[in-house]
Amino acid sequence: MSTLWSRVHSHGLIKWSTIIIATGISVGIISAAFLFALNYVSNLREQNKWIVLFLPLAGLLIVYLYKNYGTRANKGNNLILEEYYHPSTPIPWIMAPLVILTTLLTHLFGGSAGREGTAVQYGATIGEQLSMRLQLSKKERRIVLCCGIAAGFASLFGTPLAATIFAVEVFRVGRKRYKTLLPVVITAYLAHGICLILKAPHSHYPQVIITDFISFDVLWIVGLGLLCGIISRLFIYSGDLFSQLFKRLPNAYLRIAIGSVVIIIFTICLGTTKYTGLGLPTIAAAFQQPQALYDFFLKILLTTLTLSIGFKGGEVTPLFFIGATFASALSLYIPVDIMLLTAVGFVSVFAGSTKTPLACAIMAMELFGIPVGIYAVMGCFSAVMVSGRKGIYSSQRNIKF
């Protein structure tokens, strides 16, 4: 009996070791390559700003690729959520290369988008392909999906612990399945380690130094969190509004062409490209000096418009931009250190939009330092409480408070 148990245990250990190693290494390598490519196309766009004029052609190509090759992959992150809740048809392998290519096209030609959606999708796709080959059960398949998502998120943002919590929290808000955390956290750290070994160009943020815990600051931070929750609602509402507006155009080619022209007009009229792409320079500047109060609003408009008409990438880095610039602008009126305010705003709008407050608070500690943690917890949970039950992922199960 003991020999049989040992064999079963050994088989399980070998199986999960194979899954973790294969997923972590594969996703880590892909993330490193993707980050290098994203840096390249972003720099190329900034050096040749006229390239935004070709955004409609890039949009038409993206629609063509998804119509002819993408099938169900066009659902993006919502497809992953659906397959977690109700496993049925495997996630198509084409999702990974397609979302990487179309995200690079979006950024190269001046769309305002992120990159987390891309990482989540290629991470989940790799995990799904492993599940199919190993003929895993539905329960095991869910764990592997979490491993893939955590690997993609961790390797892209350099926050393996937050990625682990995000991968579980985003699926079962209020019902964390902690027993899945061990393979997920190991996969996340492995993918992150591979990215570090390959010297991928991660974004780096300043460490926030907090000398004293001032109780009066807590009230300001909670207030900021509540405002960030309202900003999250505005972002979600804007995305829904643009989606409904452009769905009146039944032809996807016409939809993305007209939307692209609107983005070009916006960009030309604004006279700057700070709202296109990821907006990383503006995020970095937000920690040093107050930003214009309208920056966050313009980023909301351009990001929700970009994604609503069919471009790819994701929402998270734009949400970082929105939260950071909003909080930075408020530093003129709130008597709290600008770096602390910006750090809390950075994660709080993200938390309100994705309903993942714990993951976002941990991300703040990984990015800005452990002392930020208590403030980030207050900001993120406050944001989620007023952000409404709906998030940016329409297939996500609603949160209840």
Secondary structure, DSSP 8 states (H G I E B T S, - for coil): -HHHHHHHHHHHHHHHHHHHHHHHHHHHHHHHHHHHHHHHHHHHHHH-GGGGGGHHHHHHHHHHHIIIIIGGGGGTHHHHHHHHHS--S---TTHHHHHHHHHHHHHHTT----SHHHHHHHHHHHHHHHHHHHT--HHHHHHHHHHHHHHHHHHHHT-HHHHHHHHHHTTSTT---GGGHHHHHHHHHHHHHHHHHTT---------------HHHHHHHHHHHHHHHHHHHHHHHHHHHHHHHHTTS--HHHHHHHHHHHHHHHHHHHT--TTSS--HHHHHHHTTS---TTHHHHHHHHHHHHHHTT--S-SHHHHHHHHHHHHHHHTTTS-S-HHHHHHHHHHHHHHHHHT-HHHHHHHHHHHH-GGGHHHHHHHHHHHHHHS-S--S-TTS-----
